Amino acid sequence: MPSRLRSKDVFINCPFDDAYKPIFHAILFAVHYLGFDARCALEVDDASELRLDKIMRIIGQCAYGVHDISSVGLSTGTNLPRFNMPLELGLYLGCKRFGGGTQGRKACLILDTDPYRYRAFISDISGQDIHTHRGDPKRAIAEVRNWIANVSKTKGLPGGADIAALYARFIKDLPRICKKLKRRAKDLTFADFSEMVEIWLKAAR
Amino acid sequence: MPAKTTHVIPKNGGWAVRKEGSTNRSTSVYSTQKEAIEAAREIVQRMAAGQVVIHYRDGSFRTRYTHGLPEVHRSPRKSKLGTKAIERAVSSVIRERLSGD
């Protein structure tokens, strides 16, 4: 039975390593600021559920998806490419196409570092509108903002530059918030960071 | 970005009204919380978008008179740090920042 789409849920498909965190966190902030709920495989700490089952369950519930395929380079440890992001993009597109029910209403944003780079490693998505952030969190915020405004048909949303400026203020407050909670910012879980963003937005935007 | 939030914070036994992001350190202090909230409400009503955040002495806060801003979606998934603890930490940092500490 197809999952019921949640109109405010945005599936975030991206790397979770430290090098990518500035863009991951910027995307999470923009999604929350725009009134949506960011979802990803990190949200459930349940070892009894297989990772792929978890990802498919979340994909089935999300009306929207942000897929960053920029980190497909070779892993330094294994010298092999990282295929998780393209795999999850494929699952998302497959769910939209074959999921039945309301799944066909799904929309997604595909991000890469540079225009047309994807043609060298995932040419099957040629013809899709691929957006670029060039590794810059501010550009990632602007791309997410413009796409959400477009697909959700929401008028009057603040611009990307305004959201990026607000994000800079949040990042400045974050170490002090963490210190009061006796946590290091780098040790925050996805749930910790998301709820801090929500509460900070309610208090300081 | 022009700040959208006007804060009502406890100060010297009264209640101060401060705009988020304002570099102006001058503060209006009211003897009652009700007067301060009313003054803050008048400020945000003149703005195209805004909200009033009232910080209580116990460290909690409440958002009121929000208009022209996207609703902040509250995720059903919660941090193990605790919502109340995060609220107190956020409120404390904001109050310190507004006080210039």
Interface residues (C-beta under 8 A of the other chain):
Chain A: K8 H32 Y33 L34 G35 F36 D37 A38 E43 V44 T154 G156 L157 P158 A161 D162 I163 A165 L166 R169 D173 R176 I177 K180 L181 R183 T189 A191 D192 S194 E195 M196 E198 I199 W200 L201 K202 A203 A204 R205
Chain B: M1 K4 T5 E20 G21 Q51 V53 F61 T63 G68 L69 P70 E71 V72 H73 R74 S75 R77 K78 S79 K80 L81 T83 A85 I86 E87 R88 A89 V90 S91 S92 V93 I94 E96 R97
